[in-house]
Amino acid sequence: MNKIAILVILIVNISIVNISCVRTDRKAAQKSAEEFRKHLAGSSGVLCTDTDTDGDGYISCTVFMHNADPIQIQCGSEMWCIVNCARGCKYQPAMKLSK
């Protein structure tokens, strides 16, 4: 294989990786969180953070409840992507405190 063909293959592979998950956005997560909240009886609102702190494509959000403790969820924050997309919401795993 000649050098030009190898270079083209490398450029295409790098481009696919860069396009696959493109920038995160709080608005996308907030929209997903609002949809998720509609399915929770007694919810009164939702608020999402601005940052994906662990780089997994999800932003932490809090669903506020009328007579109960808030519920922590994580919602997909990627504007658009091709593979390995973080979409929708999921319950946030319980945090474990270390001694």
C-alpha positions in Angstrom: 0.0 0.0 0.0 1.4 3.4 -0.9 2.0 6.3 1.5 -0.9 8.3 0.1 -3.4 5.5 0.6 -2.2 5.1 4.2 -2.5 8.8 4.8 -6.1 8.9 3.4 -7.1 5.9 5.6 -5.6 7.7 8.7 -7.4 10.9 7.9 -10.8 9.2 7.4 -10.4 7.2 10.7 -9.5 10.4 12.6 -12.4 12.2 11.1 -14.8 9.4 12.1 -13.6 9.5 15.7 -13.9 13.3 15.9 -17.4 13.3 14.4 -18.7 10.3 16.4 -19.4 12.3 19.6 -19.4 16.0 19.1 -19.6 18.5 21.9 -21.9 18.3 24.8 -24.7 20.7 25.5 -26.8 21.4 28.6 -29.8 22.2 26.5 -29.9 18.7 25.0 -29.7 17.2 28.5 -32.3 19.6 29.9 -34.7 18.6 27.1 -34.2 14.9 27.8 -34.7 15.5 31.5 -38.0 17.3 30.9 -39.2 14.3 28.9 -38.0 11.9 31.6 -39.8 14.0 34.3 -43.1 13.7 32.5 -43.2 10.0 33.4 -42.6 10.6 37.2 -45.8 11.2 39.1 -45.4 14.1 41.5 -42.5 15.8 39.9 -42.4 19.6 39.9 -39.4 20.5 37.9 -35.9 19.6 36.7 -32.5 21.3 36.7 -29.3 20.1 35.0 -25.7 21.1 35.5 -23.7 22.8 32.8 -20.8 20.2 32.6 -20.2 16.6 31.8 -17.8 16.1 34.6 -16.6 12.5 33.8 -16.6 12.7 30.0 -19.2 10.0 29.4 -21.6 12.2 27.4 -24.2 12.5 30.3 -24.9 15.5 32.5 -26.2 15.3 36.0 -29.8 16.5 36.5 -32.1 16.8 39.5 -35.8 16.1 39.3 -37.7 17.9 42.1 -40.6 16.1 43.6 -43.7 17.5 45.4 -43.6 15.6 48.7 -40.4 13.6 48.3 -36.7 13.9 48.1 -35.3 15.0 44.7 -34.3 12.3 42.3 -30.8 12.3 40.7 -30.6 11.3 37.0 -28.1 11.6 34.2 -29.2 12.8 30.8 -27.5 12.6 27.4 -25.9 15.8 26.4 -24.5 15.3 22.9 -25.8 17.7 20.3 -25.3 15.1 17.5 -23.2 12.0 17.0 -22.9 8.9 14.9 -21.8 6.1 17.2 -21.7 5.6 21.0 -24.2 8.4 21.5 -25.3 9.5 25.0 -29.0 9.9 24.6 -32.0 9.9 26.9 -31.9 9.7 30.7 -31.0 7.1 33.3 -31.1 7.0 37.1 -27.8 8.1 38.5 -26.0 5.4 40.4 -25.9 5.8 44.2 -22.7 7.4 45.3 -20.6 5.4 47.8 -18.7 7.2 50.4 -15.2 5.8 51.1 -13.9 5.7 54.7 
